[in-house]
């Protein structure tokens, strides 16, 4: 009889132990999430205790979800716990999205949860975008953090101008996904300023009417395909730089002079070589004169008087040369 009653007692003990463990785990979970649940309950956030436990099992930060939902409910936004949890699991910044939705709602900007989460997951700061839509942002062109302080351009008269611009932009939420960033806006504005200054006849016309640069650049529609809408472009400063045209002309003149010297040296060398060739030819022909004279004597074509007459002519020519030209110093 003792052996028969021992089996049920062990089973009961096992059940009691399991029930105690489960009860202890449940109690600890209730204690763990009781504060959050009470906070959500009294804030009318409608977050069940089972949802909090489920977040814990899915490794979701329940505190972030609950506080974000409370913030949304208090601001009059109807957001579900599932939507916030899904965005968190996708790697999004839930508090940032909620604050952006609240700011957009207060500013009467149409922004849905789906759009906000998509922008956030794309890596853009949705809260900053909403704030920029409400309060336009001023961008320095060029960006001083990139190491450049001015935009340098040369007018048609060769004078360099150094300009600084301030671009006022407003975020275009509809084009945040896939739209170009601030760097593109700065690059386009800089290109427009360089083009406008380069098309000016003189630098004085630019200094007299710097607003013409703003009007010309603004009319080009530089915000196309970007995440911003350009409201205004203001030229903050225009300074006169170097005379690039004069430097280029001086460099060209120097190059032309070197080229002319090279050509002259080439012609002098060719003339000297030609002179040496002629001298060699004269010496060669002079060496043939005695042979020709001997042949003439032999054939009777040249007499002795003719020979002496020729010698006198040569001597007279040499004397005239010595009188006409001074002797070269060695």
KOLBA-431264 format. One line per field, with one value per atom (N, C-alpha, C): atom name; residue number from 0; z, x, y. Coordinates in steps of 0.02 Angstrom, whole numbers, always signed. Atoms other than C-alpha are relative to their C-alpha. Layout:
BEGIN
at CA	...
i NUM	...
pz Z	...
px X	...
py Y	...
***
This chain:
BEGIN
at N	CA	C	N	CA	C	N	CA	C	N	CA	C	N	CA	C	N	CA	C	N	CA	C	N	CA	C	N	CA	C	N	CA	C	N	CA	C	N	CA	C	N	CA	C	N	CA	C	N	CA	C	N	CA	C	N	CA	C	N	CA	C	N	CA	C	N	CA	C	N	CA	C	N	CA	C	N	CA	C	N	CA	C	N	CA	C	N	CA	C	N	CA	C	N	CA	C	N	CA	C	N	CA	C	N	CA	C	N	CA	C	N	CA	C	N	CA	C	N	CA	C	N	CA	C	N	CA	C	N	CA	C	N	CA	C	N	CA	C	N	CA	C	N	CA	C	N	CA	C	N	CA	C	N	CA	C	N	CA	C	N	CA	C	N	CA	C	N	CA	C	N	CA	C	N	CA	C	N	CA	C	N	CA	C	N	CA	C	N	CA	C	N	CA	C	N	CA	C	N	CA	C	N	CA	C	N	CA	C	N	CA	C	N	CA	C	N	CA	C	N	CA	C	N	CA	C	N	CA	C	N	CA	C	N	CA	C	N	CA	C	N	CA	C	N	CA	C	N	CA	C	N	CA	C	N	CA	C	N	CA	C	N	CA	C	N	CA	C	N	CA	C	N	CA	C	N	CA	C	N	CA	C	N	CA	C	N	CA	C	N	CA	C	N	CA	C	N	CA	C	N	CA	C	N	CA	C	N	CA	C	N	CA	C	N	CA	C	N	CA	C	N	CA	C	N	CA	C	N	CA	C	N	CA	C	N	CA	C	N	CA	C	N	CA	C	N	CA	C	N	CA	C	N	CA	C	N	CA	C	N	CA	C	N	CA	C	N	CA	C	N	CA	C	N	CA	C	N	CA	C	N	CA	C	N	CA	C	N	CA	C	N	CA	C	N	CA	C	N	CA	C	N	CA	C	N	CA	C	N	CA	C	N	CA	C	N	CA	C	N	CA	C	N	CA	C	N	CA	C	N	CA	C	N	CA	C	N	CA	C	N	CA	C	N	CA	C	N	CA	C	N	CA	C	N	CA	C	N	CA	C	N	CA	C	N	CA	C	N	CA	C	N	CA	C	N	CA	C	N	CA	C	N	CA	C	N	CA	C	N	CA	C	N	CA	C	N	CA	C	N	CA	C	N	CA	C	N	CA	C	N	CA	C	N	CA	C	N	CA	C	N	CA	C	N	CA	C	N	CA	C	N	CA	C	N	CA	C	N	CA	C	N	CA	C	N	CA	C	N	CA	C	N	CA	C	N	CA	C	N	CA	C	N	CA	C	N	CA	C	N	CA	C	N	CA	C	N	CA	C	N	CA	C	N	CA	C	N	CA	C	N	CA	C	N	CA	C	N	CA	C	N	CA	C	N	CA	C	N	CA	C	N	CA	C	N	CA	C	N	CA	C	N	CA	C	N	CA	C	N	CA	C	N	CA	C	N	CA	C	N	CA	C	N	CA	C	N	CA	C	N	CA	C	N	CA	C	N	CA	C	N	CA	C	N	CA	C	N	CA	C	N	CA	C	N	CA	C	N	CA	C	N	CA	C	N	CA	C	N	CA	C	N	CA	C	N	CA	C	N	CA	C	N	CA	C	N	CA	C	N	CA	C	N	CA	C	N	CA	C	N	CA	C	N	CA	C	N	CA	C	N	CA	C	N	CA	C	N	CA	C	N	CA	C	N	CA	C	N	CA	C	N	CA	C	N	CA	C	N	CA	C	N	CA	C	N	CA	C	N	CA	C	N	CA	C	N	CA	C	N	CA	C	N	CA	C	N	CA	C	N	CA	C	N	CA	C	N	CA	C	N	CA	C	N	CA	C	N	CA	C	N	CA	C	N	CA	C	N	CA	C	N	CA	C	N	CA	C	N	CA	C	N	CA	C	N	CA	C	N	CA	C	N	CA	C	N	CA	C	N	CA	C	N	CA	C	N	CA	C	N	CA	C	N	CA	C	N	CA	C	N	CA	C	N	CA	C	N	CA	C	N	CA	C	N	CA	C	N	CA	C	N	CA	C	N	CA	C	N	CA	C	N	CA	C	N	CA	C	N	CA	C	N	CA	C	N	CA	C	N	CA	C	N	CA	C	N	CA	C	N	CA	C	N	CA	C	N	CA	C	N	CA	C	N	CA	C	N	CA	C	N	CA	C	N	CA	C	N	CA	C	N	CA	C	N	CA	C	N	CA	C	N	CA	C	N	CA	C	N	CA	C	N	CA	C	N	CA	C	N	CA	C	N	CA	C	N	CA	C	N	CA	C	N	CA	C	N	CA	C	N	CA	C	N	CA	C	N	CA	C	N	CA	C	N	CA	C	N	CA	C	N	CA	C	N	CA	C	N	CA	C	N	CA	C	N	CA	C	N	CA	C	N	CA	C	N	CA	C	N	CA	C	N	CA	C	N	CA	C	N	CA	C	N	CA	C	N	CA	C	N	CA	C	N	CA	C	N	CA	C	N	CA	C	N	CA	C	N	CA	C	N	CA	C	N	CA	C	N	CA	C	N	CA	C	N	CA	C	N	CA	C	N	CA	C	N	CA	C	N	CA	C	N	CA	C	N	CA	C	N	CA	C	N	CA	C	N	CA	C	N	CA	C
i 0	0	0	1	1	1	2	2	2	3	3	3	4	4	4	5	5	5	6	6	6	7	7	7	8	8	8	9	9	9	10	10	10	11	11	11	12	12	12	13	13	13	14	14	14	15	15	15	16	16	16	17	17	17	18	18	18	19	19	19	20	20	20	21	21	21	22	22	22	23	23	23	24	24	24	25	25	25	26	26	26	27	27	27	28	28	28	29	29	29	30	30	30	31	31	31	32	32	32	33	33	33	34	34	34	35	35	35	36	36	36	37	37	37	38	38	38	39	39	39	40	40	40	41	41	41	42	42	42	43	43	43	44	44	44	45	45	45	46	46	46	47	47	47	48	48	48	49	49	49	50	50	50	51	51	51	52	52	52	53	53	53	54	54	54	55	55	55	56	56	56	57	57	57	58	58	58	59	59	59	60	60	60	61	61	61	62	62	62	63	63	63	64	64	64	65	65	65	66	66	66	67	67	67	68	68	68	69	69	69	70	70	70	71	71	71	72	72	72	73	73	73	74	74	74	75	75	75	76	76	76	77	77	77	78	78	78	79	79	79	80	80	80	81	81	81	82	82	82	83	83	83	84	84	84	85	85	85	86	86	86	87	87	87	88	88	88	89	89	89	90	90	90	91	91	91	92	92	92	93	93	93	94	94	94	95	95	95	96	96	96	97	97	97	98	98	98	99	99	99	100	100	100	101	101	101	102	102	102	103	103	103	104	104	104	105	105	105	106	106	106	107	107	107	108	108	108	109	109	109	110	110	110	111	111	111	112	112	112	113	113	113	114	114	114	115	115	115	116	116	116	117	117	117	118	118	118	119	119	119	120	120	120	121	121	121	122	122	122	123	123	123	124	124	124	125	125	125	126	126	126	127	127	127	128	128	128	129	129	129	130	130	130	131	131	131	132	132	132	133	133	133	134	134	134	135	135	135	136	136	136	137	137	137	138	138	138	139	139	139	140	140	140	141	141	141	142	142	142	143	143	143	144	144	144	145	145	145	146	146	146	147	147	147	148	148	148	149	149	149	150	150	150	151	151	151	152	152	152	153	153	153	154	154	154	155	155	155	156	156	156	157	157	157	158	158	158	159	159	159	160	160	160	161	161	161	162	162	162	163	163	163	164	164	164	165	165	165	166	166	166	167	167	167	168	168	168	169	169	169	170	170	170	171	171	171	172	172	172	173	173	173	174	174	174	175	175	175	176	176	176	177	177	177	178	178	178	179	179	179	180	180	180	181	181	181	182	182	182	183	183	183	184	184	184	185	185	185	186	186	186	187	187	187	188	188	188	189	189	189	190	190	190	191	191	191	192	192	192	193	193	193	194	194	194	195	195	195	196	196	196	197	197	197	198	198	198	199	199	199	200	200	200	201	201	201	202	202	202	203	203	203	204	204	204	205	205	205	206	206	206	207	207	207	208	208	208	209	209	209	210	210	210	211	211	211	212	212	212	213	213	213	214	214	214	215	215	215	216	216	216	217	217	217	218	218	218	219	219	219	220	220	220	221	221	221	222	222	222	223	223	223	224	224	224	225	225	225	226	226	226	227	227	227	228	228	228	229	229	229	230	230	230	231	231	231	232	232	232	233	233	233	234	234	234	235	235	235	236	236	236	237	237	237	238	238	238	239	239	239	240	240	240	241	241	241	242	242	242	243	243	243	244	244	244	245	245	245	246	246	246	247	247	247	248	248	248	249	249	249	250	250	250	251	251	251	252	252	252	253	253	253	254	254	254	255	255	255	256	256	256	257	257	257	258	258	258	259	259	259	260	260	260	261	261	261	262	262	262	263	263	263	264	264	264	265	265	265	266	266	266	267	267	267	268	268	268	269	269	269	270	270	270	271	271	271	272	272	272	273	273	273	274	274	274	275	275	275	276	276	276	277	277	277	278	278	278	279	279	279	280	280	280	281	281	281	282	282	282	283	283	283	284	284	284	285	285	285	286	286	286	287	287	287	288	288	288	289	289	289	290	290	290	291	291	291	292	292	292	293	293	293	294	294	294	295	295	295	296	296	296	297	297	297	298	298	298	299	299	299	300	300	300	301	301	301	302	302	302	303	303	303	304	304	304	305	305	305	306	306	306	307	307	307	308	308	308	309	309	309	310	310	310	311	311	311	312	312	312	313	313	313	314	314	314	315	315	315	316	316	316	317	317	317	318	318	318	319	319	319	320	320	320	321	321	321	322	322	322	323	323	323	324	324	324	325	325	325	326	326	326	327	327	327	328	328	328	329	329	329
pz +0	+0	+0	-3	+40	-68	+67	-134	-47	+45	-217	+12	-16	-126	-15	+10	-160	-69	+68	-348	-6	+4	-337	+39	-40	-201	-39	+40	-315	-57	+55	-460	+25	-27	-350	+17	-18	-288	-63	+63	-467	-26	+24	-516	+42	-45	-364	-14	+15	-403	-65	+66	-585	+7	-9	-534	+39	-39	-406	-42	+44	-533	-49	+47	-660	+35	-38	-528	+18	-17	-474	-60	+62	-654	-18	+16	-683	+47	-49	-523	-15	+16	-571	-63	+61	-745	+16	-18	-669	+36	-37	-550	-48	+47	-693	-43	+46	-806	+32	-33	-676	-5	+2	-674	-70	+69	-864	-16	+15	-874	+34	-36	-740	-33	+33	-827	-65	+62	-992	+14	-17	-910	+19	-22	-825	-53	+55	-984	-58	+52	-1086	-63	+58	-1198	-24	+20	-1204	-19	+9	-1183	+51	-45	-1112	+28	-33	-993	-43	+44	-1114	-57	+53	-1248	+27	-29	-1131	+7	-6	-1096	-69	+68	-1283	-26	+20	-1314	+32	-35	-1184	-32	+33	-1270	-69	+67	-1439	+3	-11	-1364	-26	+17	-1395	+63	-58	-1278	+14	-15	-1200	+25	-27	-1114	-57	+57	-1280	-33	+33	-1356	+42	-43	-1206	+5	-6	-1182	-65	+65	-1368	-13	+10	-1373	+46	-46	-1219	-27	+29	-1301	-59	+57	-1460	+22	-24	-1366	+31	-32	-1263	-51	+52	-1425	-48	+41	-1502	-61	+56	-1621	+18	-11	-1639	-32	+23	-1654	+37	-32	-1620	+26	-28	-1516	-52	+51	-1660	-50	+48	-1779	+29	-32	-1656	+9	-11	-1616	-67	+66	-1801	-24	+21	-1835	+42	-43	-1687	-24	+24	-1750	-67	+65	-1922	+7	-11	-1844	-2	+2	-1842	+67	-61	-1717	+18	-17	-1639	+31	-30	-1527	-50	+50	-1672	-47	+44	-1783	+34	-37	-1649	+8	-8	-1616	-67	+66	-1803	-18	+14	-1820	+41	-42	-1675	-27	+27	-1748	-65	+63	-1919	+13	-16	-1842	+26	-28	-1745	-54	+53	-1902	-60	+55	-2011	-63	+56	-2120	-7	+11	-2198	+0	-6	-2141	+33	-26	-2120	+35	-36	-2008	-50	+49	-2160	-33	+31	-2242	+49	-50	-2081	+14	-12	-2048	-60	+60	-2228	-5	+2	-2219	+53	-55	-2052	-18	+18	-2117	-58	+55	-2269	+25	-28	-2151	+8	-7	-2154	+69	-65	-1997	-13	+14	-2012	+44	-45	-1861	-25	+27	-1933	-64	+62	-2100	+15	-18	-2018	+28	-28	-1920	-54	+55	-2079	-44	+37	-2164	+35	-38	-2025	+3	-5	-1999	-53	+54	-2161	+27	-21	-2146	-46	+39	-2202	-9	+17	-2290	-26	+25	-2315	-63	+63	-2491	-17	-10	-2498	+75	-69	-2342	+32	-31	-2226	+28	-29	-2149	-51	+53	-2317	-17	+11	-2312	-48	+46	-2439	+32	-30	-2385	-51	+52	-2551	-64	+67	-2725	-48	+43	-2848	-73	+71	-3026	-33	+39	-3164	-50	+49	-3263	-68	+67	-3449	-8	+4	-3416	+36	-31	-3322	+74	-71	-3145	+39	-42	-3013	+55	-54	-2892	+48	-53	-2727	+33	-24	-2676	+56	-51	-2526	-5	+6	-2530	+59	-52	-2404	-32	+34	-2468	+53	-46	-2377	-32	+28	-2403	+49	-40	-2343	-22	+16	-2333	-37	+37	-2458	+21	-29	-2363	-53	+52	-2519	-39	+39	-2598	+44	-45	-2445	-20	+20	-2505	-73	+68	-2657	-21	+19	-2658	+19	-14	-2662	+65	-65	-2502	-6	-2	-2448	-44	+40	-2535	-73	+70	-2703	-10	+4	-2669	+0	-4	-2620	-65	+62	-2775	-58	+55	-2892	+5	-9	-2817	-16	+16	-2827	-75	+73	-3009	-33	+28	-3046	+11	-14	-2963	-46	+44	-3061	-72	+68	-3224	-9	+5	-3189	+0	-1	-3144	-64	+61	-3293	-62	+57	-3412	+4	-7	-3345	-42	+43	-3463	+41	-44	-3323	+72	-71	-3138	+34	-31	-3101	-3	+5	-3163	+53	-53	-3037	+67	-64	-2894	+7	-2	-2941	+13	-7	-2947	+20	-21	-2844	+2	-1	-2838	-66	+64	-3022	+3	-9	-2969	+32	-35	-2850	-47	+46	-2982	-53	+53	-3115	+25	-27	-3004	+22	-25	-2927	-57	+57	-3100	-34	+33	-3148	+27	-29	-3039	+27	-25	-2946	+51	-51	-2819	-31	+32	-2948	+19	-18	-2888	+68	-67	-2715	+53	-56	-2545	+29	-26	-2524	-54	+43	-2598	+16	-10	-2622	+2	-8	-2556	-22	+20	-2583	+0	+3	-2627	+9	-16	-2548	-4	+5	-2595	+62	-62	-2427	-10	+8	-2491	-68	+63	-2654	+5	-4	-2650	-66	+61	-2792	+15	-9	-2811	-47	+43	-2929	-71	+71	-3108	-38	+32	-3184	-74	+71	-3361	-13	+9	-3340	+12	-14	-3265	-59	+58	-3411	-60	+56	-3537	+10	-14	-3450	-11	+11	-3450	-74	+72	-3634	-35	+29	-3676	+14	-18	-3583	-43	+42	-3678	-73	+68	-3844	-8	+3	-3803	-1	-1	-3762	-67	+65	-3923	-54	+49	-4023	+7	-12	-3940	-28	+25	-3982	-76	+74	-4164	-25	+21	-4176	+8	-11	-4101	-52	+52	-4224	-66	+63	-4371	+1	-5	-4307	-9	+7	-4292	-72	+70	-4467	-45	+40	-4537	+11	-14	-4450	-36	+34	-4518	-76	+72	-4693	-18	+12	-4678	+0	-2	-4629	-61	+62	-4776	-59	+55	-4894	+4	-9	-4819	-22	+20	-4842	-75	+73	-5020	-34	+29	-5054	+5	-9	-4980	-48	+46	-5083	-71	+69	-5243	-8	+5	-5202	-7	+7	-5186	-71	+70	-5366	-48	+45	-5434	-25	+26	-5441	-53	+50	-5534	-67	+62	-5657	-35	+30	-5682	-34	+31	-5714	-65	+62	-5840	-54	+49	-5922	-29	+24	-5931	-50	+42	-6005	-68	+64	-6140	-36	+32	-6176	+5	-8	-6119	+47	-48	-5986	-7	+6	-6011	+66	-62	-5885	+20	-16	-5899	+30	-29	-5867	+73	-69	-5711	+47	-44	-5642	+8	-5	-5682	+51	-48	-5583	+71	-66	-5437	+25	-20	-5437	+22	-18	-5433	+69	-65	-5287	+56	-51	-5193	+12	-7	-5227	+39	-36	-5165	+74	-70	-5006	+36	-30	-4975	+14	-10	-4999	+59	-55	-4880	+67	-63	-4747	+19	-14	-4765	+18	-11	-4770	+67	-61	-4621	+51	-52	-4453	+15	-15	-4399	+63	-57	-4281	+55	-58	-4106	+15	-16	-4063	+74
px +42	+0	+44	-45	+145	+30	-28	+219	-50	+51	+53	-11	+14	+30	+60	-60	+210	+1	+1	+183	-40	+40	+40	+30	-30	+131	+57	-55	+284	-27	+30	+174	-28	+29	+86	+56	-56	+252	+29	-26	+314	-45	+47	+156	+3	-4	+168	+63	-63	+350	-5	+7	+312	-46	+46	+163	+31	-33	+268	+50	-48	+404	-35	+38	+278	-30	+28	+193	+52	-53	+358	+22	-19	+405	-52	+53	+235	+0	-1	+249	+57	-57	+422	-13	+16	+359	-49	+49	+211	+35	-37	+327	+44	-46	+448	-37	+36	+315	-58	+57	+190	+3	-6	+258	-16	+15	+255	-73	+70	+83	-45	+40	+13	+8	-11	+93	-39	+39	+14	-75	+72	-153	-28	+25	-171	+10	-8	-112	-45	+47	-246	+36	-39	-112	-21	+27	-201	+56	-53	-50	-13	+16	-92	+65	-57	+21	+29	-23	+29	+43	-40	+96	+70	-65	+234	+44	-37	+283	+22	-18	+279	+59	-57	+396	+65	-60	+515	+26	-20	+514	+31	-26	+547	+59	-58	+687	-12	+18	+597	+1	-3	+630	-70	+69	+457	-6	+3	+499	-4	+2	+533	-68	+65	+372	-55	+53	+263	+5	-8	+336	-16	+16	+323	-75	+73	+142	-35	+29	+101	+8	-12	+180	-47	+44	+79	-72	+70	-86	-12	+8	-59	-2	+0	-28	-59	+59	-188	+10	-13	-112	-21	+22	-188	+50	-50	-42	-8	+8	-51	+68	-61	+73	+36	-29	+99	+41	-36	+151	+67	-61	+278	+50	-44	+346	+30	-25	+361	+56	-52	+461	+63	-58	+574	+38	-32	+607	+34	-31	+647	+63	-60	+786	-11	+15	+697	+6	-3	+705	-70	+70	+532	-12	+13	+545	+8	-10	+611	-60	+58	+466	-61	+58	+337	+5	-9	+409	-10	+10	+411	-74	+72	+228	-36	+31	+181	+15	-18	+277	-37	+36	+198	-74	+71	+24	-12	+8	+49	+9	-14	+114	-46	+48	-30	+36	-36	+93	-24	+26	+23	+58	-53	+133	-30	+27	+75	+54	-47	+153	+41	-35	+198	+56	-51	+290	+56	-51	+379	+46	-42	+439	+44	-40	+496	+60	-55	+598	+52	-46	+672	+42	-38	+721	+48	-45	+800	+63	-60	+925	-4	+8	+856	-28	+25	+818	-68	+67	+629	-18	+15	+619	+32	-34	+748	-34	+34	+656	-64	+61	+492	+16	-19	+578	+24	-23	+661	-59	+59	+491	-36	+33	+423	+45	-49	+580	+54	-50	+682	+71	-70	+866	+46	-48	+1012	+64	-59	+1157	+54	-56	+1327	+29	-28	+1397	+61	-15	+1533	-2	+2	+1532	+68	-66	+1671	+32	-28	+1690	+38	-34	+1752	+68	-66	+1904	+0	+3	+1845	-41	+33	+1796	-38	+32	+1746	-8	+8	+1685	+38	-43	+1818	-22	+19	+1770	+35	-36	+1847	-48	+41	+1753	+36	-29	+1783	+59	-57	+1907	+61	-57	+2019	+9	-5	+1987	-36	+29	+1955	-43	+45	+1809	-11	+11	+1786	-67	+68	+1604	-19	+30	+1510	-76	+73	+1325	-32	+40	+1192	-66	+58	+1055	-52	+55	+888	-42	+36	+803	-53	+53	+648	-6	+2	+636	-64	+57	+522	-9	+8	+458	-15	+19	+387	+60	-59	+560	+59	-55	+661	+30	-24	+672	+23	-27	+786	+22	-19	+811	+72	-70	+984	+5	-11	+1059	+27	-26	+1132	+61	-61	+1297	-16	+19	+1209	-24	+24	+1122	+59	-59	+1288	+40	-38	+1375	-35	+37	+1237	+2	-2	+1232	+70	-68	+1421	+13	-8	+1418	-37	+38	+1283	+35	-36	+1384	+61	-58	+1540	-20	+23	+1442	-22	+24	+1360	+57	-58	+1524	+40	-39	+1610	-32	+34	+1479	-2	-2	+1501	+56	-50	+1593	+59	-52	+1688	-17	+12	+1709	-38	+34	+1642	-76	+73	+1469	-25	+20	+1466	+1	-4	+1522	-56	+53	+1392	-68	+65	+1247	+9	-8	+1282	-66	+65	+1095	-15	+11	+1104	+23	-23	+1200	-56	+54	+1059	-58	+56	+925	+15	-19	+1020	+3	-6	+1059	-67	+65	+886	-47	+44	+804	+17	-21	+896	-35	+34	+787	+48	-52	+933	-25	+26	+821	-35	+32	+755	+35	-27	+778	+33	-29	+835	-55	+48	+754	-17	+12	+745	-31	+26	+655	+39	-40	+768	-46	+42	+681	+36	-38	+818	+75	-73	+1002	+26	-25	+1089	+77	-73	+1266	+24	-22	+1347	+60	-61	+1513	+30	-36	+1608	+65	-66	+1795	+37	-41	+1916	+63	-59	+2053	+57	-57	+2202	-22	+11	+2215	+23	-17	+2211	+16	-12	+2203	+70	-68	+2364	+52	-47	+2451	+3	+0	+2396	+35	-33	+2453	+76	-72	+2622	+30	-24	+2641	+3	+1	+2593	+57	-54	+2716	+68	-62	+2854	+9	-5	+2814	+16	-14	+2813	+73	-69	+2981	+48	-43	+3058	-3	+6	+2988	+39	-36	+3059	+75	-72	+3229	+22	-18	+3228	+3	+0	+3183	+61	-58	+3319	+65	-59	+3448	+5	+0	+3396	+23	-21	+3414	+74	-71	+3583	+45	-39	+3646	+0	+3	+3585	+43	-41	+3668	+74	-70	+3832	+22	-16	+3825	+6	-3	+3790	+64	-62	+3936	+60	-55	+4052	+2	+3	+3991	+29	-25	+4027	+76	-72	+4200	+37	-31	+4238	-1	+5	+4177	+52	-50	+4289	+70	-66	+4440	+10	-5	+4401	+12	-9	+4387	+68	-66	+4544	+56	-51	+4639	+6	-1	+4593	+32	-27	+4662	+71	-67	+4846	-1	+4	+4799	-26	+28	+4695	+51	-50	+4835	+55	-51	+4960	-25	+29	+4843	-4	+4	+4821	+68	-69	+5010	+19	-19	+5028	-31	+35	+4899	+11	-14	+4959	-56	+56	+4799	+17	-19	+4889	+75	-69	+5050	+28	-33	+5177	-24	+24	+5115	-70	+68	+4938	+5	-7	+4998	+19	-21	+5089	-55	+56	+4940	-51	+47	+4829	+26	-30	+4951	-5	+7	+4949	-72	+71	+4759	-15	+11	+4758	+32	-34	+4886	-36	+37	+4790	-65	+63	+4628	+14	-17	+4712	+16	-17	+4782	-63	+63	+4611	-41	+36	+4533	+30	-33	+4663	-12	+14	+4632	-73	+72	+4442	-24	+25	+4417	+54	-50	+4508	+11	-16	+4594	-37	+38	+4488	+48	-39	+4553	-11	+7	+4590	-13
py -60	+0	+63	-58	+117	+16	-11	+90	+31	-27	+131	+74	-70	+297	+45	-40	+353	+34	-27	+380	+64	-61	+507	+57	-54	+603	+34	-29	+627	+42	-38	+683	+66	-62	+808	+50	-44	+875	+33	-28	+895	+55	-50	+987	+63	-58	+1098	+41	-36	+1139	+39	-34	+1178	+60	-55	+1283	+57	-52	+1374	+40	-34	+1411	+46	-42	+1473	+60	-55	+1576	+52	-47	+1651	+40	-35	+1691	+52	-47	+1769	+59	-54	+1869	+49	-43	+1932	+42	-38	+1981	+55	-51	+2072	+57	-52	+2164	+40	-34	+2203	+51	-43	+2279	+37	-31	+2339	+76	-73	+2516	+27	-22	+2532	-8	+13	+2455	+52	-50	+2572	+69	-64	+2721	+5	+0	+2671	+1	+4	+2632	+69	-65	+2800	+55	-47	+2888	-16	+22	+2797	-21	+22	+2723	-69	+64	+2554	-50	+50	+2440	-56	+56	+2268	-30	+31	+2174	-56	+54	+2029	+27	-31	+2147	+18	-16	+2203	-62	+63	+2023	-24	+19	+1987	+41	-41	+2135	-25	+24	+2066	-64	+62	+1896	+14	-17	+1978	+48	-44	+2084	+70	-68	+2246	+42	-44	+2392	+27	-18	+2405	+71	-67	+2568	+52	-47	+2656	-1	+6	+2589	+33	-27	+2635	+76	-73	+2809	+36	-31	+2845	+0	+2	+2789	+49	-49	+2893	+70	-66	+3045	+13	-8	+3015	+10	-5	+2990	+68	-65	+3147	+57	-51	+3244	-7	+9	+3178	-43	+44	+3051	-71	+69	+2877	-47	+47	+2757	-66	+65	+2571	-25	+30	+2474	-43	+44	+2354	+39	-41	+2493	+24	-23	+2562	-57	+57	+2390	-24	+22	+2345	+46	-47	+2503	-10	+13	+2466	-62	+61	+2289	+9	-14	+2360	+42	-40	+2463	+74	-71	+2629	+34	-40	+2770	+22	-11	+2765	+69	-67	+2921	+56	-51	+3023	+6	+0	+2971	+30	-26	+3008	+76	-72	+3181	+36	-30	+3216	+2	+1	+3164	+53	-51	+3277	+70	-66	+3425	+14	-10	+3398	+13	-10	+3387	+70	-68	+3549	+53	-49	+3637	-9	+13	+3570	-24	+31	+3474	-72	+67	+3317	-50	+50	+3173	-62	+63	+2994	-40	+44	+2862	-40	+41	+2758	+40	-43	+2904	+15	-17	+2951	-59	+59	+2774	-17	+14	+2753	+48	-49	+2914	-16	+16	+2862	-61	+60	+2690	+13	-18	+2774	+35	-31	+2853	+75	-72	+3030	+17	-24	+3130	+32	-24	+3149	+59	-56	+3264	+64	-59	+3383	+24	-18	+3378	+39	-35	+3429	+69	-64	+3566	+48	-42	+3630	+22	-20	+3631	+58	-53	+3741	+62	-55	+3847	-11	+9	+3865	+4	+7	+3825	+40	-39	+3933	-41	+39	+3845	+47	-40	+3926	-32	+24	+3911	+43	+72	+3853	-18	+24	+3746	+10	-13	+3811	-63	+61	+3639	-42	+37	+3572	+31	-29	+3688	+59	-56	+3818	+56	-57	+3993	+41	-40	+4072	-41	+27	+4028	+46	-41	+4089	-8	+0	+4138	+60	-51	+4246	+30	-35	+4379	+0	+2	+4402	+47	-45	+4544	-28	+33	+4422	+12	-15	+4486	-54	+53	+4353	+31	-21	+4374	-58	+49	+4283	+15	-12	+4263	-49	+41	+4196	+8	-2	+4151	-36	+33	+4102	-21	+29	+3988	-19	+17	+3979	-55	+57	+3811	-23	+31	+3723	-72	+72	+3534	-17	+26	+3449	-73	+67	+3297	-52	+48	+3216	-26	+19	+3211	-20	+19	+3160	-67	+66	+2980	+5	-3	+2979	+69	-68	+3167	+15	-18	+3245	+40	-30	+3314	+71	-69	+3482	+8	-5	+3444	+14	-12	+3439	+72	-69	+3605	+48	-44	+3686	-3	+8	+3615	+36	-32	+3676	+76	-73	+3850	+26	-21	+3862	+1	+2	+3810	+58	-56	+3939	+66	-63	+4078	+6	-1	+4031	+16	-12	+4029	+73	-69	+4198	+49	-45	+4283	-7	+11	+4204	+31	-31	+4275	+76	-73	+4453	+29	-32	+4571	+25	-26	+4658	-18	+15	+4625	+56	-57	+4799	-9	+10	+4751	-48	+46	+4609	+35	-36	+4721	+51	-50	+4852	-32	+32	+4729	-74	+71	+4572	-37	+34	+4539	-34	+33	+4493	-73	+70	+4337	-41	+36	+4289	-15	+9	+4316	-52	+47	+4221	-72	+68	+4072	-27	+23	+4065	-20	+15	+4062	-66	+62	+3902	-62	+58	+3789	-52	+44	+3715	-51	+47	+3626	-60	+57	+3503	-65	+65	+3325	-2	-1	+3378	-5	+6	+3357	+68	-67	+3545	+45	-53	+3694	+64	-60	+3845	+61	-59	+4000	+63	-60	+4129	-16	+4	+4147	+71	-67	+4296	-1	-7	+4350	+39	-31	+4385	+45	-39	+4452	-16	+8	+4481	+40	-32	+4521	-9	+3	+4558	-40	+42	+4429	+21	-13	+4416	+16	-14	+4477	-62	+64	+4304	+10	-12	+4373	+26	-26	+4472	-54	+54	+4322	-49	+45	+4214	+31	-34	+4345	+2	-1	+4361	-69	+68	+4173	-17	+12	+4167	+37	-38	+4306	-32	+34	+4215	-63	+60	+4056	+18	-22	+4150	+22	-22	+4230	-59	+60	+4062	-36	+32	+3992	+38	-41	+4139	-8	+11	+4118	-67	+66	+3935	-1	-3	+3972	+38	-39	+4106	-40	+41	+3990	-55	+52	+3856	+29	-31	+3976	+19	-18	+4038	-62	+61	+3860	-25	+21	+3820	+45	-46	+3978	-14	+15	+3936	-64	+62	+3760	+10	-15	+3828	+37	-38	+3949	-47	+48	+3808	-44	+40	+3706	+39	-41	+3851	+9	-6	+3877	-64	+63	+3694	-8	+5	+3704	+46	-46	+3857	-30	+31	+3769	-58	+57	+3616	+24	-26	+3718	+33	-32	+3818	-52	+53	+3655	-26	+23	+3618	+50	-53	+3784	-17	+16	+3730	-54	+53	+3573	+27	-29	+3673	+44	-43	+3799	-41	+43	+3661	-30	+27	+3585	+53	-55	+3756	+15	-10	+3782	-54	+56	+3610	+4	-3	+3640	+66	-64	+3815	+49	-47	+3899	+57	-51	+4003	+13	-18	+4099	+25	-23	+4160	+69	-67	+4340	-3	+8	+4284	-23	+25	+4194	+56	-55	+4347	+52	-47	+4457	-24	+30	+4339	+6	-6	+4341	+71	-70	+4531	+16	-12	+4531	-29	+32	+4410	+40	-40	+4515	+65	-62	+4674	-11	+15	+4593	-12	+13	+4534	+65	-64	+4709	+41	-37	+4787	-29	+31	+4661	+19	-18	+4700	+72	-71	+4887	+11	-11	+4874	-27	+31	+4759	-8	+9	+4762	-73	+69	+4606	-23	+26	+4499	-20	+20	+4476	-73	+70	+4299	-9
***
